[in-house]
Amino acid sequence: MHYLSAGDRISPANGGIFFQPDKVQCEPIDGTPAASSEIFSGVDYRTISLAMSRVRFSVPVARLANFHGEPAVQVNLSQIPGGGPFGTVAMCQDGAFGATVSFMNLFVEQFRDVQGLAAGGKKKKWVTCNVVQPELPLDHI
């Protein structure tokens, strides 16, 4: 996934991404942002994906699982190694320690239900803390 802001562009000829010249590559941050149990409400999706694009790359790759709705859909965000043009790159305004304003190549996985197995091989349940209904119909998410 890419998030482009003012002045950024994608070449229609080859799909290359060009960031506005006054943006610089962000200095990575340690740790992942807090996950959301209502990822499609308000600006959570944008805010969390911008933060996740800037996380210091590690092995194994940090994967942030987010959820929404009842029954819950799951959206995982993780970085792609290698930097540009194929890896995740976060761009900042006002220097490398400024605000993250754009990124390219954040890996997004979306599932129609909660993934993974709990102890004993039973599917995890996301019931008690995921009570917010999506603003979009589930078939559009």
Residue, then its C-alpha position, 0 to 999 in steps of 0.5 A: m500500500h502507498y500513502l501519498s500526500a501533497g506534491d507526491r506523484i506516481s508515474p503512469a508509465n512505470g508506476g514509479i513513486f516520486f516524493q515531493p523534493d522537500k520530503v526526506q526519508c524518516e529516521p526509523i522509530d523503535g517499537t510498533p504503534a498501538a493496534s486498533s480494535e476499530i481500524f476503519s473508524g475515523v482516521d485510525y487506518r491512516t494514523i496507524s499505517l503512517a506510524m507502522s511505515r516508520v517502524r525500525f525494520s527487524v527480523p522477524v518482521a513486526r506485524l501489527a494485527n488490527f480488527h474491526g466489527e462484529p464479527a471482526v475482520q482482521v487487518n495486518l500491517s507490516q513492512i517490506p524489507g529492502g527500502g525503495p523502490f520495492g521495500t517500505v519507505a517512510m517520508c517526513q516533512d521538516g527533516a528526518f525526525g519530523a512528522t511522517v507524511s507519506f510512505m510507499n510499499l507497506f504490506v497489508e493483509q486483510f481477512r474476513d475473520v480473525q486469524g490464528l489459533a489459540a491454545g488447544g487449537k481453537k480459533k481465537k475469539w475477538v468478542t469482548c473489546n471489539v464492539v464498534q460496528p464498521e462505518l462501511p458495510l462488511d462486504h466493502i471492507 
